Amino acid sequence: MDYTQQNYKAKKQMLDSIGVTSIDELFSDIPKDLIVKELNISNGQTEQELLDSFKGIALKNKIFTTFRGAGIYDHYIPSLVWEVIGRSEFLTAYTPYQAEASQGTLQAIFEYQSLICTLTGLDVANASLYDGSTSVAEAVLLALRISGKNKILISSLLHPEYIQTVKTYLENSKAELVVLPQGPNGAIERTVLEANIDDNTAAVVMQSPNYLGIIEDMQMLSTSTKSKKALFIAVVNPLSLGLFQAPGEYNADIAVGEGQVLGSPMAVGGSTFGFMAVKKSLEWKIPGRIVGQTTDKDHKRGFVLTLQSREQHIRREKATSNICTNASLNALAGCVFLAGWGAEGFVNLAKTNISKARYAFNKIKSLEGFKVKFENKTFFNEFVIETQKNIKKINKVLLKNNILGPLDLSSFNENLANCLLFCVTEQRTKKEIDKLVELLAKI
């Protein structure tokens, strides 16, 4: 807990300097029914007594073991990440408009961009975006701008909130959005893509691992897309790239995704960051900002804002996006996370995720009343199990045992009724997985 001295004399000086006589007058514009009058803390508590009071309140919280993902995942965040992003020069930094005064912030963004390029196998990355959903939508807009075409094919196995965001972005445009249905094996089939793609298709958007955790055949999908001279947009879980092909390896034009798995807490869904990387031919159409490396007149290394294609900086009709910021602090956490693990450590982290998920998968599918929904499909850290048991009862029992259970997929797709989406990351121990399996068996 930080200690900030606020005695009577200091408070009076601050109030006098802004021209008000009391704290009540300072907040007089706030409706009275919204102001907390008392915090029920007795007068004159010592620091130790106050901390004990807060600890007592904190103990009322329940700690849940989570086996649910669906976009936000429970991963371990090394203390190195907190140590760096908690430094005041990063924690309180504002937009680096004056490059000469923002060298630390600019270098952090430059290193982040370099790591994202290495991870995705593409040439250029921007300084980050708000989150995974907006990065997908911005990639679609980029494709429409660069191609001059107006048709977008998007996988139905993309995260449903990403699909909703793309629809919102395109709602008042002339773009045609076609959602490709999933195949019986939980993936997008070549025949479905080829039946819908044509010469007017600007881009095809595919996610792997998809919303069901299944690894799509991105090489095949990319090849089919390129046959019609459309752009291929890969939506990826960056942690999965420790094991599976990078987008650049299967000739993706744009790679985007959610960066929360790289050092950002779950924190009820935010804050996180989105990432975007593109081929060099697309760099001048990328949204947001790009930081570059240069030398000054004395030949010393320095950093500059190389590209700022936003409506704040250029004529609005020429801007590539109305997104006027990037999630620098979360992107920095991702940078530290990647640098801290290193190449070998990152691969091992991905292997741990997939091996623990496989252990849970094998245990659950052997239980009576549970079976595999999609046979012989490769998955990352999420998998689908079909059950004959009451799903509401399953999650109710698990919740009573301090476990946040799997996601009921019936709300996502009516063809997935009686199906559960389990998620297992490196955070889950063998003991926790075994407890889950034991409870499922008893229900």
C-alpha positions, 0 to 999 in steps of 0.5 A, spaced: 500 500 500 502 506 498 502 512 503 500 519 501 500 524 507 494 528 507 494 532 513 489 538 515 494 543 512 496 540 506 488 539 504 487 546 506 492 548 501 490 544 495 483 546 496 485 554 497 489 553 490 483 551 486 478 556 489 473 551 494 472 551 501 471 544 502 471 537 500 464 537 499 464 543 495 469 540 490 464 534 489 458 538 489 456 536 482 455 529 484 448 527 485 448 526 493 445 519 493 451 517 489 456 519 495 458 514 500 457 518 507 461 513 511 466 507 510 464 504 517 472 505 519 472 507 526 476 514 527 483 513 529 485 506 526 492 505 525 495 503 519 496 495 521 489 495 524 486 498 517 490 493 513 487 488 518 480 490 516 481 490 509 484 483 509 478 481 513 474 484 507 478 480 502 477 474 505 470 474 503 472 473 496 472 466 493 477 463 489 475 459 483 479 454 479 477 456 472 476 451 466 473 456 462 477 460 456 473 462 450 477 468 449 480 470 455 485 465 459 488 464 465 495 464 464 501 465 469 504 472 469 511 472 471 513 477 476 518 480 471 512 483 467 509 486 474 516 489 475 517 493 469 510 495 467 509 498 474 515 503 473 512 510 473 516 512 467 511 506 463 505 506 468 504 514 467 506 515 460 502 518 455 502 518 448 509 519 445 507 525 441 514 528 442 519 523 440 525 526 443 522 526 450 519 519 449 525 515 447 524 509 453 516 509 451 518 509 443 523 503 444 519 499 448 514 499 442 519 498 437 521 492 441 514 489 442 513 490 434 519 486 433 517 481 437 510 480 434 514 480 427 518 474 429 512 471 432 508 471 426 513 471 421 511 477 418 514 484 416 511 489 419 507 490 426 503 496 429 504 499 436 498 495 438 490 495 438 485 495 443 483 488 443 482 482 439 476 483 436 477 490 434 484 488 431 480 483 426 475 489 424 481 493 423 484 488 418 478 487 414 477 494 413 485 494 411 483 489 406 477 493 403 481 499 402 487 495 399 483 491 394 478 495 392 473 489 392 467 489 397 466 482 399 469 479 406 468 471 407 469 470 415 469 463 418 463 462 423 468 459 428 471 465 429 470 468 436 462 470 436 464 477 439 469 478 433 464 476 428 459 481 432 464 487 432 466 486 424 458 486 423 458 493 427 464 496 423 461 494 416 454 496 418 453 502 414 458 500 409 457 497 402 461 491 404 458 484 403 459 479 409 459 472 408 459 467 414 462 461 412 458 455 416 462 450 420 463 443 417 461 436 421 468 436 424 469 442 427 473 446 422 472 450 415 472 445 409 475 447 403 469 446 399 465 451 403 470 456 402 471 455 394 463 455 393 463 462 396 469 465 394 470 469 387 473 475 384 470 480 388 472 477 395 477 482 398 479 477 404 478 471 407 478 471 415 480 464 419 481 463 426 486 457 428 485 455 434 478 456 432 473 458 437 472 450 439 480 450 440 481 446 433 487 447 429 484 449 422 488 447 416 491 454 414 495 452 409 490 449 405 485 455 406 490 460 405 492 457 398 485 457 396 484 464 398 490 466 394 487 462 388 482 468 387 487 473 389 484 475 395 487 477 402 488 472 407 487 474 414 489 469 420 486 470 427 491 467 432 492 465 439 499 468 439 501 462 445 499 457 440 505 459 435 510 456 440 508 450 436 504 451 430 505 454 424 506 462 424 502 466 419 508 468 415 509 460 413 502 459 410 503 466 406 498 470 410 497 477 408 495 479 415 495 476 422 491 479 428 489 476 435 488 477 442 494 479 446 491 477 453 495 471 453 501 474 453 502 477 460 495 481 461 491 478 467 484 476 466 481 482 470 473 481 468 475 481 460 480 487 460 484 491 459 488 487 454 491 489 447 490 487 440 496 485 435 497 486 428 502 484 423 502 485 415 506 483 409 511 489 407 506 491 401 501 493 406 505 497 411 502 504 409 495 502 409 496 499 416 492 502 422 495 506 428 502 508 429 509 504 427 515 506 431 522 506 427 529 506 429 534 511 426 540 515 428 541 522 430 546 527 427 551 524 432 550 517 429 547 515 436 541 510 436 534 513 437 527 512 436 521 515 432 514 515 430 515 513 423 508 512 421 501 515 424 496 514 419 490 516 424 485 521 423 488 526 429 494 527 424 492 527 417 486 529 413 480 525 416 478 522 409 485 519 408 486 516 415 486 509 415 482 508 422 479 512 427 482 508 433 486 514 436 491 510 441 494 503 442 494 499 449 501 501 450 502 498 457 499 491 456 503 491 449 509 492 454 507 487 458 506 482 452 513 484 450 516 483 457 513 476 457 516 474 450 523 476 452 522 473 459 520 466 456 525 467 450 524 462 444 526 455 448 521 457 454 516 460 450 516 453 446 516 449 452 510 453 455 506 452 449 507 444 450 505 445 457 499 447 455 497 442 450 500 436 454 495 438 460 489 439 456 490 433 452 491 429 459 484 432 461 481 431 455 483 423 455 480 423 462 474 426 461 472 422 455 473 416 458 467 418 463 460 415 462 456 420 459 461 424 456 464 423 449 468 426 444 465 431 439 470 432 434 474 425 433 481 425 431 482 433 431 488 437 433 486 442 438 491 447 443 488 448 450 481 448 449 476 442 446 469 440 446 466 434 449 459 432 448 455 430 454 448 426 456 448 429 463 444 436 465 449 441 463 446 446 468 447 441 474 454 440 472 456 447 472 452 448 478 455 442 482 462 445 480 461 452 482 459 449 489 466 446 489 469 453 487 470 451 480 468 455 474 466 450 469 466 449 462 462 453 457 455 451 454 456 451 447 448 451 445 448 459 446 453 459 441 451 454 436 444 450 436 448 444 433 452 444 439 447 443 444 449 438 449 456 440 448 461 443 453 468 447 451 473 446 456 479 450 457 486 447 460 492 452 461 499 451 464 496 454 470 492 447 472 495 442 476 494 435 475 490 435 482 485 440 480 484 436 473 483 430 477 478 433 482 474 436 476 474 429 473 472 426 480 466 431 480 464 430 473 463 422 474 459 423 480 454 428 477 
